[in-house]
Amino acid sequence: MKTWSRKDFLKTSLVGGGAALLATRGGLLAQGSANGDVRIGIIGFNAQGFGHLQNYLPGHKSKLDGAVLAAICDVDDKVLAKGREAAKQAGLTSVAEFKDYRKMLESKAIDAVVIATPNHQHSLMTIMALQAGKDVYVEKPLSHNIWEGRQAVEAAKKYSGKNIALIGTQNRSSEQIMNAIATLRSGKLGKIKWVTGTCYKTRDSIGLHDGPQPVDAGIDYDLWTGPAALTPPTRNGPKGTVHYDWHWFWNYGGGDISNQGIHQMDVARWMLGAQGLPKSVMSFGGRFGYRDDAETPNTLVSVMNFDSAPLIFEVRGLGRKKGMKAMDLYRKSSVGVVAQCEHGYINVAETGSAVAYDNDGKKLEAFEGADNGAHRKNWIKALQSRKVTHGLLVEGHYSTSLCHLANISYLAGAEKANVQLADAVASDLATKDAYWRMLDHLKANEVDLEATKPIVGPLLKVDAKTEMVSHTDQIVTDAANNSLIRKREGRGAFKIPVMQTGSMAAS
């Protein structure tokens, strides 16, 4: 039986003289563009979203065939103007504009949306878009907290007969990584001993300010805040009081482990072959080297124990040494993933390229195939085939949740003397190695751990079924599960729809 794409159906309708030009998309009727292209709406395009916007501009070098820009949406008038000008320069004069994404979702002239807003909006917008009958590409991470991420996954299940949802964990489209994983599964390098993900990325101080800062007149701050607590910004960096530096505040983001690190976390979990969540998690680190407005750690080591092997994740925001912009390397990469096996290791770089080495560092094989640049093309293929092959929402949820679990342990932690931290990690070889390397890194940056003590998080057991955590101390258990990174239901008109049923819905 033939699987009909939107273009196939529209061609048939045109030949048959159909006046409505309606395409059936898994049971949903949606009016297509004149040439059968999927009509895309972009929500949020001040940063990563602008790259998405260019994917649908005629004549642009990154233009994706099979889709056309139909609408743009941003809460900032200046950003909207930037999108308007880009569309105009590309010859698009009929692109609809919205400041409120809810109005965009009501439009019948849009088939699919790309969500590239700050993290705290991802899950809510994904759910609402699916409820509105739109296909969804949501940027990483899937969620701001574990609970809302689960609601997004359940929404994708509920509406799977009509719409598709894909997450922008772009390494899932790297054929090089797929081939590397096939080698891991073959056993050629022996059993996996551990997997280490690294996010060593320069993050300078965002400055120190006194109290609330003004919001630009052109920004609808209530809309920007969405399901987060409505509080005035307390930052004022190079990009202003609202944009970008939200990454370093718990109300909106989760630091670099949730920002850049989610890509490497996803690859690490994939290489490990881990299904779902780990048995336990423990984190330690801090914000070292400067004092500024930000809240999230710029240095973090997190250890997640799976049945097969541990997953260690490291974040560093300081340079190789004090005053240096160049970053540390771990097995040839500053941002990457290393799967250490008995007889060698595989290194996956930020670009999605993968190379196997023996334990002496001799190259064994450079894996071939397309890199992670194929992900957005695979999104168009998914729209046409009505099936997501790369970037499944549930996989994105589990990988995103690992980042959240790491932060939950950190947030439930306390300042400890360095000797106490050393004792906490002494029993595990891979964790101890990460600890000593972190210590050397901080010494190179002239950080005094007696003056700025590290935060040592508790070892939390993870219930894979309820997606909650526990500790021998009930106070710690309650604090961890009540963390806004574990669960936040939203506010007012921006409440997260509950998509689960039974006990999971209440957890």
C-alpha positions in Angstrom: 0.0 0.0 0.0 1.4 3.4 -1.0 2.2 5.9 1.8 1.0 9.2 0.6 3.0 12.4 1.3 1.4 15.9 1.4 2.9 16.6 -2.0 1.5 13.3 -3.5 -2.0 14.1 -2.3 -1.9 17.7 -3.4 -0.8 16.7 -6.9 -3.6 14.2 -7.1 -6.1 16.8 -5.9 -4.9 19.3 -8.6 -5.2 16.7 -11.3 -8.7 15.8 -10.2 -9.8 19.4 -10.1 -10.2 19.5 -6.4 -11.0 23.0 -5.3 -10.2 22.8 -1.6 -6.6 21.5 -2.0 -6.9 19.7 1.3 -4.2 17.2 2.4 -4.9 14.4 4.8 -2.2 14.2 7.5 -2.8 11.2 9.7 -6.5 12.1 9.9 -6.1 15.8 10.3 -7.2 18.1 7.4 -4.9 21.1 6.9 -4.7 23.5 4.0 -1.3 23.3 2.3 0.6 26.0 0.4 0.1 26.4 -3.3 3.0 24.2 -4.3 2.3 21.6 -1.6 5.1 22.7 0.8 4.6 22.4 4.5 3.9 25.8 6.0 6.2 26.5 8.9 5.8 29.0 11.8 8.9 29.9 13.8 8.4 30.7 17.5 11.4 32.5 19.0 14.2 33.4 16.7 16.6 35.7 18.5 19.4 33.1 18.6 19.1 29.4 17.4 15.7 30.2 16.0 17.1 32.6 13.4 19.1 29.7 11.9 15.8 27.8 11.7 14.1 30.8 10.1 16.8 30.9 7.3 16.0 27.2 6.6 12.7 28.3 5.0 13.9 31.4 3.1 13.9 31.1 -0.7 17.4 31.4 -2.1 19.2 30.9 1.3 22.1 28.4 1.2 20.5 26.4 4.1 17.0 26.4 2.5 15.2 23.1 3.2 13.1 21.8 0.3 9.5 20.8 1.0 8.7 23.6 3.5 8.1 27.4 3.3 8.1 30.1 6.0 4.5 31.1 6.7 4.7 32.9 10.0 7.1 34.3 12.6 6.5 34.9 16.3 8.5 36.6 19.0 7.7 38.5 22.2 10.3 41.2 21.3 9.4 43.8 18.7 13.1 44.2 17.7 13.4 40.5 17.0 10.2 40.5 15.0 11.5 43.3 12.9 14.7 41.3 12.3 12.6 38.4 11.0 10.4 40.6 9.0 13.4 42.1 7.2 15.0 38.7 6.6 11.7 37.5 5.0 11.4 40.7 2.9 15.0 40.4 1.6 14.2 36.8 0.5 11.2 38.0 -1.4 8.5 36.7 1.1 5.9 39.4 1.5 3.0 37.4 3.0 4.6 36.0 6.1 2.2 36.4 9.1 3.6 38.0 12.3 2.6 37.2 15.8 3.7 38.4 19.2 1.6 35.9 21.1 2.3 32.3 20.1 -1.2 31.3 21.2 -2.6 33.4 18.4 -0.2 31.7 15.9 -1.3 28.3 17.0 -4.9 29.3 16.2 -4.0 30.0 12.5 -5.2 27.5 10.0 -2.5 28.8 7.6 0.3 27.0 9.5 0.9 23.3 9.4 3.9 23.0 11.7 5.9 25.0 14.2 9.5 25.2 15.2 10.0 26.1 18.9 13.3 27.9 19.6 12.3 29.9 22.7 14.0 29.8 26.1 13.9 26.4 27.8 11.1 27.2 30.3 8.6 27.5 27.4 9.5 24.3 25.5 7.2 21.8 27.0 4.2 24.1 27.3 4.4 25.2 23.7 5.0 21.6 22.5 1.8 20.5 24.2 -0.3 23.5 23.1 1.0 23.1 19.5 0.0 19.4 19.4 -3.4 20.3 20.9 -3.8 22.9 18.1 -3.1 20.2 15.5 0.4 21.3 14.5 3.5 19.2 13.9 6.3 20.2 16.2 10.1 20.6 16.1 11.2 21.7 19.6 14.7 22.7 20.3 16.7 21.1 23.1 16.2 20.6 26.0 12.7 19.3 25.9 11.8 20.8 29.3 12.7 23.0 32.2 11.9 20.2 34.6 11.3 16.5 34.6 7.5 16.5 35.3 6.6 18.9 32.4 8.8 16.9 30.1 6.8 13.8 30.8 3.6 15.8 30.0 5.1 16.7 26.6 5.9 13.0 25.9 2.4 12.0 26.8 0.9 14.7 24.6 3.0 13.4 21.7 1.6 9.9 22.4 -2.0 11.2 22.6 -1.8 13.1 19.3 0.4 10.7 17.4 -2.4 9.7 15.1 -2.6 13.2 13.8 0.7 15.0 14.4 4.3 14.4 14.9 6.8 15.9 17.4 10.6 15.9 17.0 13.3 17.3 19.3 16.4 19.0 18.1 19.0 16.7 19.6 20.8 16.9 16.3 23.4 14.2 16.9 20.7 11.6 16.5 21.0 12.2 12.8 24.7 11.7 12.7 25.5 8.5 10.7 29.0 8.7 12.0 27.7 8.3 15.6 25.4 5.5 14.4 28.3 3.6 12.9 30.4 4.2 16.0 27.6 2.8 18.2 27.3 -0.3 15.9 31.0 -0.9 16.7 30.4 -0.5 20.4 27.5 -3.0 20.2 29.6 -5.4 18.3 32.0 -5.9 21.2 35.2 -5.2 19.1 36.5 -2.9 21.9 35.2 -5.1 24.7 32.8 -4.1 27.4 32.0 -0.5 28.1 33.6 0.5 31.4 32.2 4.1 31.6 31.1 7.0 29.4 32.2 10.5 30.0 30.5 13.6 28.5 32.2 17.0 28.6 31.0 20.5 28.1 34.1 22.7 28.5 32.9 26.0 27.2 34.1 29.6 28.1 31.5 31.3 30.2 32.6 34.7 31.5 31.1 36.6 34.4 27.7 38.2 33.5 28.4 41.0 35.9 27.0 42.0 39.3 24.0 44.3 39.6 22.0 45.6 42.5 18.3 44.6 42.4 15.8 44.4 39.6 16.7 45.6 36.1 14.4 47.3 33.5 12.7 45.3 30.7 12.9 46.9 27.2 9.6 48.5 26.2 9.2 46.3 23.1 9.3 43.0 25.1 6.1 41.4 26.4 7.7 40.2 29.6 4.6 38.3 30.9 4.5 36.3 27.6 8.3 35.8 27.8 8.1 34.5 31.3 5.2 32.1 30.5 5.0 29.2 33.0 7.9 30.5 35.1 7.5 32.7 38.2 6.9 36.3 37.2 9.8 38.2 38.7 11.8 41.1 37.3 15.2 40.3 35.7 18.2 40.8 38.0 20.8 40.7 35.3 22.0 43.2 32.7 24.7 41.6 30.5 25.9 42.3 26.9 22.5 41.1 25.5 20.4 43.1 27.9 18.3 42.3 30.9 16.2 39.5 29.3 17.9 37.7 26.5 20.4 34.8 26.7 21.7 35.1 30.2 18.5 33.5 31.5 20.4 30.2 30.9 22.2 30.8 34.3 19.0 31.2 36.4 17.0 28.3 37.8 13.7 30.0 37.0 14.3 29.6 33.3 17.3 27.4 32.6 19.7 24.8 34.1 23.2 26.1 33.3 25.4 24.7 30.6 24.5 21.0 31.3 21.0 21.9 30.1 22.2 24.3 27.4 25.1 22.8 25.5 25.5 19.7 27.6 22.1 18.2 26.6 23.6 17.3 23.2 26.5 15.4 24.7 24.3 13.9 27.4 22.0 12.5 24.7 25.0 11.0 22.9 26.5 9.6 26.1 23.2 7.9 27.0 22.8 6.6 23.5 26.3 5.1 23.4 25.8 3.5 26.8 22.6 1.9 25.5 20.8 3.1 28.5 17.0 2.9 28.5 15.3 5.4 30.6 16.7 6.9 33.8 19.7 5.8 35.9 19.5 4.0 39.3 21.1 7.0 41.1 22.7 10.4 40.6 25.2 12.5 42.5 26.7 15.9 41.6 29.4 18.2 43.0 30.7 21.6 41.8 30.1 25.3 42.2 30.3 28.7 40.7 34.0 29.5 40.8 36.5 32.2 39.6 34.2 35.2 39.9 31.1 36.5 41.7 28.2 37.6 39.5 24.4 37.6 39.2 24.1 34.1 37.9 22.9 31.1 40.0 23.8 27.9 38.1 27.3 26.3 38.6 30.0 27.0 36.0 31.8 23.9 37.2 29.9 20.6 37.7 30.7 16.9 37.8 27.7 14.5 37.8 27.7 10.8 38.1 24.8 8.6 37.0 24.8 4.9 37.7 23.2 2.7 35.1 23.1 -1.1 35.2 25.6 -1.4 32.3 28.1 1.3 33.3 28.4 4.7 34.9 27.8 7.9 33.0 30.0 10.8 34.1 29.3 14.3 32.9 31.6 17.4 33.4 30.9 21.1 32.9 33.6 23.7 33.0 33.1 27.4 32.2 36.6 28.6 33.1 39.5 28.5 30.7 42.6 26.2 30.8 44.1 28.5 33.3 43.4 31.9 34.8 43.2 34.6 32.1 43.1 32.1 29.2 40.2 31.6 26.9 41.3 28.3 25.5 39.6 25.4 27.2 40.8 22.1 28.7 40.6 19.0 26.5 39.6 15.5 27.5 40.7 12.9 25.0 41.2 15.5 22.3 37.8 17.3 22.8 36.6 20.2 24.9 32.9 19.4 24.1 32.4 15.7 23.4 31.7 12.2 24.6 34.1 9.4 25.3 33.0 5.8 25.6 35.8 3.9 27.5 35.9 0.2 26.8 38.2 -2.6 27.8 40.4 -2.4 24.7 40.0 1.2 23.6 37.6 4.1 23.4 35.5 6.0 21.0 35.5 9.8 20.9 32.5 11.7 19.6 33.1 15.4 18.8 30.6 18.3 19.1 30.1 18.1 15.3 28.9 14.5 15.4 32.1 13.0 14.0 33.4 9.9 15.7 36.8 8.2 15.9 37.9 4.9 17.7 41.3 4.7 19.4 43.2 2.0 21.3 44.1 2.5 24.9 47.5 4.0 23.8 45.7 6.7 21.8 46.4 5.2 18.4 43.6 5.8 15.9 41.8 2.6 14.9 39.0 3.9 12.8 37.4 7.2 11.7 33.7 6.5 11.2 32.1 7.7 8.0 28.7 9.1 7.0 26.7 12.3 7.4 27.3 14.4 10.5 24.6 16.0 12.7 23.9 18.7 10.0 21.4 16.2 8.5 19.0 16.6 11.5 16.8 19.4 10.1 16.6 17.6 6.7 15.3 14.6 8.6 12.7 16.9 10.2 11.3 17.6 6.7 11.5 13.9 5.8 9.5 13.2 9.0 6.9 15.8 8.0 6.5 14.1 4.6 6.6 10.5 5.8 4.6 11.2 9.0 7.1 9.3 11.0 9.9 10.4 13.3 13.0 8.3 12.9 15.7 10.6 14.4 14.9 12.8 17.4 12.1 10.9 19.2 10.6 13.1 21.9 10.8 10.3 24.5 14.5 9.9 23.9 14.9 13.7 24.3 12.9 13.5 27.5 15.2 10.9 29.1 18.4 12.7 28.1 17.0 16.0 29.3 16.0 14.4 32.5 19.5 13.3 33.2 20.5 17.0 33.1 17.7 17.8 35.5 18.7 15.0 37.8 22.3 16.3 37.9 21.0 19.7 38.9 18.6 18.3 41.4 21.4 16.6 43.3 23.4 19.8 43.2 20.5 22.0 44.4 19.9 19.5 47.3 23.6 19.7 48.3 25.5 21.8 50.7 28.9 23.5 51.0 31.5 21.0 52.1 35.2 21.2 52.7 37.3 19.7 49.9 38.4 16.8 52.1 34.7 15.9 52.6 34.2 15.9 48.8 37.2 13.7 48.3 35.8 11.2 50.8 32.4 11.3 49.0 34.0 10.2 45.7 36.8 7.9 46.9 35.0 4.6 46.3 34.5 5.0 42.5 37.5 5.0 40.2 35.9 6.9 37.3 34.3 9.5 39.7 37.6 9.9 41.5 39.4 10.6 38.2 36.9 13.3 37.3 37.3 14.8 40.8 41.1 15.1 40.5 40.9 16.5 37.0 38.4 19.1 38.3 40.7 19.9 41.2 43.7 20.5 38.8 41.5 22.7 36.6 40.4 24.9 39.5 44.0 25.2 40.8 45.1 26.3 37.3 42.4 29.0 37.6 43.7 30.0 41.1 40.5 29.0 42.8 40.8 28.8 46.6 38.5 25.9 47.6 38.9 26.9 51.2 37.4 30.3 50.5 34.8 29.1 48.0 33.7 25.7 49.1 32.3 23.2 46.6 28.7 22.2 46.7 28.4 18.4 47.3 25.1 17.0 46.4 23.6 13.9 48.0 23.5 10.5 46.3 19.9 10.2 45.2 18.1 7.0 44.2 15.9 7.4 41.1 12.6 5.7 40.7 12.3 5.1 36.9 8.6 4.6 37.1 7.5 7.7 39.0 10.5 9.8 37.8 11.0 10.9 41.4 14.1 10.6 43.7 14.7 9.4 47.3 17.4 9.6 50.0 17.8 8.1 53.4 17.1 11.5 54.9 13.4 12.4 54.3 14.2 16.1 54.4 16.6 15.6 51.5 14.0 13.5 49.6 11.3 16.2 50.0 13.7 19.0 49.1 14.8 17.2 45.9 11.3 16.2 44.8 10.0 19.7 45.5 12.8 21.3 43.4 11.4 23.4 40.6 13.8 21.5 38.3 11.9 18.3 39.3 8.4 19.7 39.0 6.7 23.0 38.3 3.1 23.2 37.1 3.2 26.7 35.6 1.2 29.8 36.5 -2.1 31.4 35.5 -2.8 31.2 31.8 0.5 29.3 31.4 -0.3 26.2 33.4 1.2 23.0 32.0 -1.7 20.7 30.8 -1.7 17.4 32.7 -1.5 14.7 30.0 -0.9 11.7 32.3 -3.4 9.6 34.0 -3.2 7.7 37.3 -0.5 8.1 40.0 2.1 9.5 37.5 0.0 12.5 36.9 0.3 13.5 40.6 3.9 12.8 41.1 
